Amino acid sequence: MHTPRPRRKPRWPTRTRAAWIVAVVGWIAGAGACRTEATGVEAVAVVPPKGNAAAAGTGNGADRAEAPKPAARAPAEAGDAEADPAQAASSGAARAVTSGGSTSAAAENAGTVGAASGEAGEEPQGDRARPRRVLILGDSLAATGFGALLEKALDDDPRIVAYRKGKSSSGLSRPDFFDWVDAAKRQIEFRDPELVVVILGGNDGQDLAPAPWHPKRVRWQTPAWEAGYRARVDALLDVLVGPSRRVLWLGLPRTQTVKFEKKLETIRRIQREAVEARAPAAVYLDLSPLLQNPDGSLTRTVERGGKRRAVRAEDGIHFTMEGSRYLAERVAPEVVRALGLPPRSPEEASAD
């Protein structure tokens, strides 16, 4: 019986197979290109930012890259009112960089815009070109409501740029907790202010802790305490007063507590004597008259929005927000006067 031979599968010529493979590969490549075009996906080269990001964030002070300060910033409740100068410098540079890693167009063009505002080779003219620098230093009164609102009131004047360093619970009696002489040196070097506004002393009615120039503790309410405290006020004034820099020392306002008020009487007297000894480079401004009625009694409430609102907190020492605003509105013109600037008219203020 004859067995049929198995049939062989037909084989394509080599040229035909090669052409088929090329066609398939071409189709796949074309489909991929079409898909890329349809989705818009493409490789993007990351271009480093132009110029110096840190320079874009400095301006009048490194921390002022945040912009002029937010106008509606909520005052702090405690602690530091501001970061350390070294930290402010680095954070200012970081804030000048957008989330995509490149500097913003406004930051890149800031130098061009500034150069175009006047003739080449000429110094900018007018108060707006070179604002006067003010530094506010102090304890919780500077760190919280009053200090924040005073800073804002000054910043609202285009002729002034204000900075603030506040530390709650601080003073001159406890350099072991916070050394104001050392902090003032760093702030003066970093800010280079023309006027320093100081409000300190509410926490100083206690023993003097050892200091570099006096290594022994000094008891409160002793002759040695008064001499030691005067030396500390003088040491701070030595740092603050300069050839082109003046000091406006704010005398602590009267309080509603008898016991605490007795402590403040001693502190106010020593501060006033030390500051007045530096006149005219230093000026002492007693805040008590700004917070008392015509008959000499303390102002306890103020009218705001058609309502009477308390000036002081329940402790009779610290201020409420309305009290802080009331005081800041009365101190700001004194700061302007200390700078030698004329008061602004209501029309000028509203124009800003």
C-alpha positions in Angstrom: 0.0 0.0 0.0 1.4 3.3 -1.0 1.7 5.8 1.9 1.4 9.4 0.7 4.3 11.7 1.6 3.5 14.5 4.1 3.0 17.9 2.4 5.6 20.5 3.2 4.4 24.0 4.4 5.1 26.6 1.8 8.0 28.9 2.7 8.1 32.6 1.8 11.0 33.9 -0.1 13.6 35.6 2.0 12.9 39.0 0.4 9.2 38.7 1.1 9.9 38.0 4.8 12.2 40.9 5.1 9.7 43.3 3.5 7.0 42.1 5.9 9.2 42.6 8.9 10.1 46.1 7.8 6.4 46.9 7.2 5.4 45.7 10.7 8.2 47.6 12.4 7.3 50.8 10.5 3.7 50.4 11.5 4.6 50.1 15.2 6.9 53.1 15.0 4.3 55.2 13.3 1.6 54.2 15.8 3.9 55.2 18.7 4.6 58.6 17.1 1.0 59.2 16.6 0.3 58.3 20.2 3.0 60.6 21.5 1.6 63.5 19.4 -2.0 62.8 20.6 -1.1 62.8 24.3 1.4 65.6 24.2 3.9 63.6 26.2 7.5 64.7 25.6 10.8 64.9 27.4 11.4 68.4 28.9 14.9 69.6 29.7 15.1 71.2 33.1 16.7 74.7 32.7 18.4 76.2 35.7 17.1 79.6 36.8 18.8 82.7 35.5 20.7 84.9 37.8 21.0 84.5 41.5 17.9 83.3 43.3 19.2 84.6 46.6 19.6 88.0 45.1 16.0 88.0 43.9 14.9 87.4 47.4 16.7 90.1 49.3 15.6 93.6 48.5 15.6 95.9 51.6 16.3 92.9 53.8 16.5 89.2 53.2 13.2 88.4 54.8 11.4 91.2 52.9 11.4 88.8 49.9 8.2 87.5 51.4 7.0 90.6 50.2 6.3 93.4 51.6 5.0 91.7 54.8 1.5 90.4 54.6 -0.8 93.3 55.5 -3.3 91.0 57.3 -0.7 89.0 59.2 -2.1 87.8 62.5 0.0 89.0 65.4 1.9 86.2 67.2 0.7 85.3 70.7 4.0 84.4 72.2 7.7 83.7 71.6 9.8 85.2 68.8 8.2 87.8 66.6 10.8 87.1 63.9 13.3 84.6 62.8 17.0 84.9 63.4 18.7 87.2 60.8 20.7 84.3 59.4 17.6 82.2 59.0 15.7 85.1 57.4 18.4 85.5 54.8 18.3 81.8 53.7 14.5 81.6 53.8 14.2 84.8 51.7 16.2 83.2 49.0 14.1 80.1 49.1 10.9 82.0 48.9 12.1 83.7 45.7 12.0 80.4 43.9 8.8 79.0 42.4 7.5 75.5 43.0 8.8 74.5 39.6 12.4 75.3 40.6 12.8 78.5 38.5 12.6 82.1 39.7 9.4 83.9 39.0 9.2 86.4 36.1 8.7 89.3 38.5 11.9 88.3 40.5 13.9 87.9 37.3 12.8 91.3 35.9 13.0 93.2 39.2 16.4 94.6 38.3 15.3 95.7 34.8 12.3 97.5 36.1 14.2 99.3 38.7 16.9 100.4 36.2 14.3 101.7 33.9 12.7 103.9 36.5 15.4 106.6 36.3 18.2 107.9 34.1 21.3 105.8 33.9 24.0 106.8 36.4 21.6 108.9 38.6 20.7 108.2 42.2 16.9 107.7 42.7 15.3 110.8 44.1 12.4 111.3 46.6 11.3 109.6 49.8 9.9 106.6 48.1 13.3 105.7 46.5 15.1 105.3 49.9 12.7 104.4 52.7 13.8 105.1 56.3 14.6 101.9 58.2 13.1 101.4 61.7 13.8 98.4 64.0 11.4 97.6 66.8 12.8 95.6 69.8 11.1 94.4 72.9 9.4 91.8 75.1 5.8 90.5 74.7 4.6 94.0 74.0 6.7 94.0 70.8 6.3 90.3 70.1 2.5 90.3 70.1 -0.4 92.7 69.2 1.1 96.2 69.8 4.4 95.5 68.1 2.8 93.8 65.1 0.3 96.7 64.7 3.0 99.3 65.1 5.1 97.6 62.5 2.2 97.5 60.1 1.3 101.2 60.7 4.9 102.2 59.9 5.0 99.9 56.8 1.8 101.5 55.5 3.9 104.7 55.1 5.8 104.4 51.8 8.6 106.5 53.3 9.4 103.9 56.0 10.3 100.2 56.1 9.9 98.6 59.6 11.4 95.4 61.1 10.6 93.8 64.4 12.4 91.5 66.9 10.3 90.5 69.9 10.8 87.9 72.6 8.1 87.2 75.2 9.1 86.9 78.9 12.4 88.6 78.1 14.2 91.6 79.6 17.5 92.8 80.8 17.5 91.0 84.2 17.8 87.5 82.7 20.5 87.3 80.0 20.7 83.6 80.8 17.2 83.3 79.3 17.6 85.8 76.5 20.6 88.1 75.9 19.2 91.4 74.5 22.7 93.0 74.2 23.8 90.1 71.9 20.6 90.0 70.0 20.7 93.7 69.4 24.2 93.5 68.0 23.1 91.0 65.4 19.9 92.9 64.5 21.8 96.2 64.1 24.4 94.5 61.9 21.8 92.8 59.8 19.1 95.6 59.5 21.3 98.7 59.8 18.3 100.8 61.0 18.2 104.6 61.3 15.9 104.5 64.3 15.5 101.8 67.0 12.3 101.7 69.0 12.6 99.9 72.3 10.0 98.7 74.8 11.4 96.5 77.6 11.3 96.2 81.3 8.0 94.6 82.3 9.8 91.3 83.2 12.7 93.0 85.0 11.4 93.3 88.5 13.5 90.4 89.8 17.0 89.4 90.8 19.7 90.2 88.2 21.0 86.9 86.8 24.8 86.8 86.2 26.0 88.5 83.1 29.4 88.6 81.3 30.3 91.9 82.9 28.9 90.9 86.4 29.2 87.2 87.2 27.2 87.4 90.5 23.5 87.4 91.1 22.1 90.7 92.5 19.1 90.8 94.7 16.0 92.8 93.7 15.2 96.0 95.6 18.8 96.7 96.7 21.1 99.6 95.9 23.3 97.1 94.0 20.3 96.1 91.9 19.7 99.7 90.7 23.3 100.2 89.8 23.5 96.8 88.1 20.3 97.4 86.1 21.5 100.9 85.0 24.7 99.2 83.7 22.6 96.8 81.6 20.5 99.6 80.1 23.7 101.5 79.3 25.2 98.4 77.7 22.1 98.0 75.4 22.2 101.7 74.5 25.9 101.4 73.7 24.9 98.9 71.0 21.9 100.8 69.7 23.1 104.3 69.5 25.4 105.1 66.5 26.7 108.0 64.4 23.7 107.8 62.1 21.3 105.9 64.3 19.0 107.2 67.1 16.9 105.4 69.7 13.3 106.0 70.7 12.8 104.3 74.1 9.1 103.7 75.0 8.5 104.1 78.7 6.2 101.4 80.0 2.6 102.6 80.4 0.8 102.5 83.8 -1.0 99.3 84.6 -4.1 98.4 86.7 -2.3 96.4 89.3 -0.8 98.2 92.4 1.9 95.6 93.3 3.2 95.4 89.7 3.1 99.2 89.3 5.5 99.6 92.3 8.0 97.5 90.5 7.6 99.5 87.3 8.1 102.8 89.0 11.7 101.8 89.8 12.3 100.4 86.3 10.9 103.4 84.5 13.0 105.8 86.6 16.3 104.0 85.8 15.5 103.6 82.1 14.5 107.3 81.8 17.7 108.5 83.5 19.9 106.3 81.3 18.1 107.3 78.0 18.0 111.0 78.8 21.8 110.9 79.5 22.2 110.0 75.8 20.2 112.9 74.4 19.8 113.9 71.6 20.8 110.5 70.2 18.2 108.8 72.4 14.7 110.0 73.4 12.5 108.7 76.2 8.8 108.6 75.4 6.5 108.0 78.3 3.5 106.0 77.1 1.3 106.6 80.2 -0.2 109.9 78.9 -1.3 108.2 75.8 -3.5 105.8 77.9 -5.1 108.1 80.4 -8.2 110.3 80.5 -8.1 114.1 80.9 -8.6 113.7 84.6 -5.5 111.5 84.9 -7.4 108.2 85.3 -6.4 105.2 83.2 -8.2 104.6 79.9 -10.0 101.3 80.4 -12.2 101.2 77.3 -12.2 102.7 73.8 -15.0 103.0 71.3 -14.6 101.0 68.1 -17.4 100.2 65.7 -20.0 101.8 67.8 -19.1 99.7 70.9 -17.0 100.2 74.0 -14.1 97.7 74.1 -11.6 96.9 76.9 -8.1 98.2 76.5 -6.4 95.8 78.9 -6.6 92.0 79.3 -7.9 90.5 82.5 -4.5 90.7 84.2 -4.6 94.5 83.9 -1.1 94.5 82.4 -1.2 93.2 78.8 -3.3 94.8 76.1 -6.3 93.4 74.2 -6.2 93.6 70.5 -8.3 96.8 70.5 -6.0 98.3 73.2 -2.9 97.3 71.1 -4.4 99.0 68.1 -5.3 102.1 70.1 -1.8 102.4 71.4 -0.1 101.7 68.1 -2.1 104.4 66.4 -0.8 106.9 68.9 2.8 105.8 68.9 3.3 105.6 65.1 3.1 109.4 64.6 5.8 109.7 67.3 8.1 107.4 65.4 7.5 109.4 62.2 8.4 112.6 64.2 11.6 110.9 65.6 12.6 110.2 62.0 12.3 113.9 61.2 9.6 113.3 58.6 6.5 115.5 58.3 3.1 113.9 59.2 1.2 112.6 56.3 -2.1 114.1 55.3 -5.3 112.0 55.3 -5.3 112.3 51.5 -1.8 110.9 51.2 -2.6 108.0 53.6 -5.8 107.1 51.7 -4.0 107.3 48.3 -1.9 104.3 49.3 
